[in-house]
Amino acid sequence: MPATPRRARNFGGSSQHQRLMMANLVASLFAAEGIVTTEAKAKALRPIAEKLITKAIKAQGDSPMRVHRIRQIQSYLGDKEMTTKLVNEVAPRYTDRNGGYLRILKLGTRQGDAAPMARIELV
């Protein structure tokens, strides 16, 4: 019997809205190198951001796939400035690291609705 498919985290709205929301969060994360958001969004954001950093690391040097990987990052982020910052500034810091580029720190609950908050930042 095949395993039951697992649903991904659902933050309301359509799938396009969720993809764009994650892209905006990742762009903000790379711009400020750390953001405060809810725990659920931080946990959903981590694998996306780590995969983008891994792509940027593989785009280093004179690899024949360099342009392809940069275009893949650009197509997800939709922001040329953040793509260049990721490839030129953020990724070179992690060339000797095998994953684990982000840290999630739990901050407690938000005042208005008691949502658990977290800070996600680059290591």
C-alpha positions as CSV (number, residue, x, y, z in Angstrom):
1,M,0.0,0.0,0.0
2,P,1.5,3.4,-1.0
3,A,2.1,6.0,1.7
4,T,-0.4,8.8,2.1
5,P,0.7,12.0,0.4
6,R,1.6,14.7,2.9
7,R,0.2,18.2,2.5
8,A,2.4,21.2,2.5
9,R,1.9,24.1,4.9
10,N,-1.1,26.2,3.9
11,F,-1.1,29.9,4.7
12,G,-4.3,30.8,3.0
13,G,-4.9,32.1,-0.5
14,S,-4.1,30.4,-3.7
15,S,-0.9,28.5,-4.5
16,Q,0.4,31.4,-6.6
17,H,-0.1,33.7,-3.6
18,Q,1.8,31.4,-1.3
19,R,4.7,31.0,-3.7
20,L,4.9,34.8,-4.1
21,M,4.7,35.3,-0.3
22,M,7.6,32.8,0.2
23,A,9.6,34.6,-2.5
24,N,9.1,37.9,-0.8
25,L,10.1,36.5,2.6
26,V,13.2,34.9,1.1
27,A,14.1,38.2,-0.7
28,S,13.6,40.1,2.6
29,L,15.7,37.5,4.4
30,F,18.6,38.0,2.0
31,A,18.3,41.8,2.1
32,A,18.4,42.1,5.9
33,E,20.1,38.8,6.6
34,G,17.5,38.1,9.3
35,I,13.7,38.7,9.7
36,V,11.1,38.3,12.4
37,T,8.0,36.3,11.4
38,T,5.7,33.6,12.7
39,E,7.2,30.2,13.5
40,A,5.1,28.4,10.9
41,K,6.3,30.8,8.1
42,A,9.9,30.5,9.3
43,K,9.8,26.7,9.3
44,A,8.3,26.8,5.8
45,L,10.8,29.3,4.6
46,R,13.9,27.5,5.7
47,P,14.0,24.7,3.1
48,I,13.3,27.2,0.3
49,A,16.0,29.6,1.3
50,E,18.5,26.8,1.8
51,K,17.9,25.4,-1.6
52,L,18.4,28.8,-3.2
53,I,21.7,29.3,-1.3
54,T,22.8,25.8,-2.5
55,K,22.0,26.8,-6.1
56,A,23.9,30.0,-5.6
57,I,26.9,28.1,-4.2
58,K,26.9,25.8,-7.3
59,A,26.7,28.9,-9.5
60,Q,30.2,30.0,-8.2
61,G,33.2,29.8,-10.5
62,D,33.2,29.2,-14.2
63,S,30.8,26.3,-14.3
64,P,28.9,25.7,-17.6
65,M,25.7,25.7,-15.5
66,R,26.4,29.1,-13.9
67,V,24.0,31.1,-16.1
68,H,21.3,28.5,-15.8
69,R,21.4,28.4,-12.0
70,I,21.4,32.2,-11.7
71,R,18.4,32.3,-14.0
72,Q,16.6,29.7,-11.8
73,I,17.2,31.8,-8.7
74,Q,16.1,34.9,-10.6
75,S,12.9,33.2,-11.7
76,Y,12.0,32.2,-8.2
77,L,12.9,35.5,-6.5
78,G,11.8,37.9,-9.2
79,D,14.2,40.5,-7.9
80,K,17.5,41.0,-9.8
81,E,19.2,42.9,-7.0
82,M,18.5,40.2,-4.4
83,T,19.7,37.6,-6.9
84,T,23.0,39.4,-7.4
85,K,23.4,39.9,-3.7
86,L,22.7,36.2,-3.0
87,V,25.2,35.0,-5.7
88,N,28.0,37.6,-5.1
89,E,27.8,38.2,-1.3
90,V,25.9,35.6,0.6
91,A,26.8,32.3,-1.2
92,P,30.6,32.8,-1.1
93,R,30.4,32.7,2.7
94,Y,29.0,29.2,2.7
95,T,31.2,27.5,0.1
96,D,32.8,25.2,2.7
97,R,29.6,24.5,4.5
98,N,27.4,21.5,3.8
99,G,23.9,22.9,4.5
100,G,22.5,24.4,7.7
101,Y,22.8,28.0,6.4
102,L,19.9,29.4,8.5
103,R,19.0,29.6,12.2
104,I,15.5,29.9,13.7
105,L,15.3,31.5,17.1
106,K,11.9,31.3,18.9
107,L,10.9,34.7,20.4
108,G,7.6,34.0,22.3
109,T,4.2,35.1,21.3
110,R,2.9,38.2,19.5
111,Q,1.0,40.7,21.6
112,G,-2.1,41.0,19.4
113,D,-3.0,37.4,18.6
114,A,-0.6,35.3,20.6
115,A,0.9,33.8,17.5
116,P,4.3,32.2,18.2
117,M,7.0,34.4,16.7
118,A,10.5,33.5,15.5
119,R,13.6,35.2,14.1
120,I,15.1,33.4,11.1
121,E,18.7,34.5,10.2
122,L,21.7,33.5,8.2
123,V,24.3,31.7,10.2
